[in-house]
Amino acid sequence: MSHRSPESRRDERSSPTNVDRSAATMADHLCKGFIAHDQRDYDGAVEAFAVVDELQFDHIDDSAARRAAAGYVDALWAKDDVEERCRVNGELDPDKLRSADWSSVERALERRAEAAEIDPRYASLTTDAWIQHKVGGDYWTPMMTAQMLEFRAALQNPAYPNKPRHGQGGFGPEPTRYALGNELHDTRQWEQAREVMTPYFQRILDEHDA
C-alpha cells in the first residue's frame, strides 16, 4: 500500500466533487469494515477501516492511520473472544460479561488512540460502551463521548462541538449520528447507515479543506 502525506490527501480532495465522493466512500468503507467483521474477515476489516482512517486522520501519516485501523479491528476480535467465553448454553450471560476481563479490548483501543492521537479516555469509554451494549445497559452515553473524542482528533479541534448557545452538555451532532449508525448496524440497515454517516465524514473533510 502506498503511503501519502496529509498534504497529498488534501490535494486529492481539492474540488467539491472529490470531497463529496470521499465522504460517501468513507461511509461505505465504514460499513464494509463492520460487514467484514461480521463475516470474520480480519484482513478485509483492516483494509476497509484503514481507508476511513487515512482520510479522517489527516494529521498523521498513512502508516499510523493503518495502525489505528488495526487497533480497532484487534479490539473487535478481542471483544468476540471475551463474548465466546461468556456464553452459557449458547447464549451470552450478562453477569459473566460484566465480570469478564476486558483488558485485551481496552489495550487494542489504546493502540488505536495512540496511533491516531485521540484522547486516551477513548479506549476505556469505548470498552464500556461495548460492554453495556451487550448487557442491555446505557451504551450510547459512553459511545457518544468516545466518538466526540475521536471526532475532535479528526478535526484537530479540542473544543468541538463549539456550541454557540445553550445545550453545552451535548456530544455534538456527529457523535450522535455515529450512535444512530451503530443502531442501524445492529439491524443490518446498511444503506441507511451509509446515509447517516456520510454527513459525519463530510464535516471532517470540510474542516480539512477549510
N, C-alpha and C positions, 0 to 999 in steps of 0.2 A: 504494500500500500504506500503510495506517495504521501509525503508529509509536506503540507503547505503552511506557509506562515499565516498569522492572523491577517496581515495586510493583504496577502493574495486572496484570501477568502472574502474580504470586504470588497476587493476589486471585482470579483466574480458576481457580487450582488449589487453592482452599481446602478442597475436600472430597476424601476418598479416591477417590471415583468419578472425579472430574476428573483427579486425579493418575494413576490407572491408565490412563485414556483417553489422556492426554497422552504417557505413556511409550510406549504402543503406537503412537500417532501418530508420535512421533519415530522409532521403529524403522522404521515403514512408509515415512516420508519419506526416511530414510537410504537404504533400498533403492531407492526411486523415483529418488533422485538418481543412484545408480550405474547404474540402468537407463537413465535419460535420457542419461547419458554414453555408454553403450554404443550408444545409438541416435543419437548425435551431435546431441542436442537441448540446446544450450547454455542457452537461457533456462529450459527445464524443469528442468535440473540446478540452476541457481542458485535457482530458486523452491523446489525440494524441500529443498536443503541450508539455505536461509535459514530455513525453518520449524524445522528442527532447531536451528540456531544461535541463533535468537531465544529458544528455550525453554531451551537448555542453558547459555547465557551470560547469565544474568540480572543480571550485574554491569555490563553495557554496554547502551546503547540499541539499538533495532532497526536504526538506520542502520548502526551499527558491526557488528552481527551480520550484516547483509546484506553488508557489505564483506568480512567474514571468509568468508562462504559463497562470494562471487565470487572471492576469492583462491584458495580451494580448487579451484573449477571451472577457473579460469585455469591452475592448476598441472596439472590433469588434461589440459587441452588442450595445454599446453606439452609434457607428457610424451609425448602422442601424436605431436606434431611431431618430437620427438627420435627416437622409435622409427621413424617413417617414414624418417628419414634414415639409419637403421642397418639397413635391410633389404638382403639380398643374395639375389637370385632369389626375392623374395617372403618370405623368412624372416628373422627377427631374428638379427643376428650378435652374439653375446655380446662379442666383442672390441671391436667398434665401439661397442656400448652402454657398455662400461666406460670407453672413452676419449672418449666424446662430451662435449659441453659441455651440462651440465645446469643451468647458471646461471639460465636463464629459469624453470625449475621452482622452483628454490630461492627466487628473488625473489618469485614469486607466493605461495609458502608463507610467506615473511617478511611479506608484506602481511596474510595471514590471522593470523599470530601477533601482529602489531602491533595489528590491529583487535580481536582477542579477548583481548589482554593475556596471551598464552601465552608461556612461557619461550622466548626466540628460538632456543634449540637445537632446538626442534621442527622448524624448517624444514630444517636440514641432516640431521637424523635421518630425517625422512620421505622426503627426496630419496634418501638412501642406501637406505632400505627399498625404495623403488620400483625403484631400480637392481638391487639384489640379487634382488628378486622376478622380474625379467626375465632375469637371467643364471644363475638356479639357485643363488644363494647364500643365506646366512642372512639372510633379510629380517625374520623375526619379532622378532629382538632389537632392532634399531633401531625397528621399528614399535611394539612394546610400550613402549619407552622414550619415544617421541614421544607415544603416547597417554596415558601416565602424566602427561606434562607438560600435555597438553590437558585431561585429567581433573582435574588439580589446579586449572587455571584455572576449569573449570566449577564445581567445588566451592568455589573460593576457599579452598583448603586446601593450602598448600605442603608439608605433612608427609605427605599421602597416600602410601602406604596405611596408615600408623599401625599397623603390626602390633604386637600386644601381647606377642608371644613371640619365638621364633626365626624364621629364614627372612626376615630383613630385606632380603635381596638380590633378592627377587621384585618384580614390577611391580605387583602387586595384581590382584584377580580381574577387575575391569572392563576394563583394557587387555588382559588375556588373552582375555576374551570378544571384544574387538574383533578380535584376530588370528584367532580362530575364525570370526568373521563374515566376514572377508576370504577365508578358505578357502572358506566356503560361497558367497560371491560368485563366486569363481573357478569353482565347479562349478554355478553357477546354481541353487542350492538356496535360493530366496528365502524360502520360508516358514520354513525352519529358521533362516535368518539373522535374520528378524524375531523369532523366539522367543528366539534367543541375545542379541540386542541390547536387547530390552525391559527386562530387569533392569538393564542398563548405564545406561539412561536413568532407570529408576525410582530408582536410587541418587542420581542427580543431583537429581531432583525432590524426593525425600525430604529431602535436605540443604538444598535451598532453602526447604522448608516448615518446617524444624526451628526 
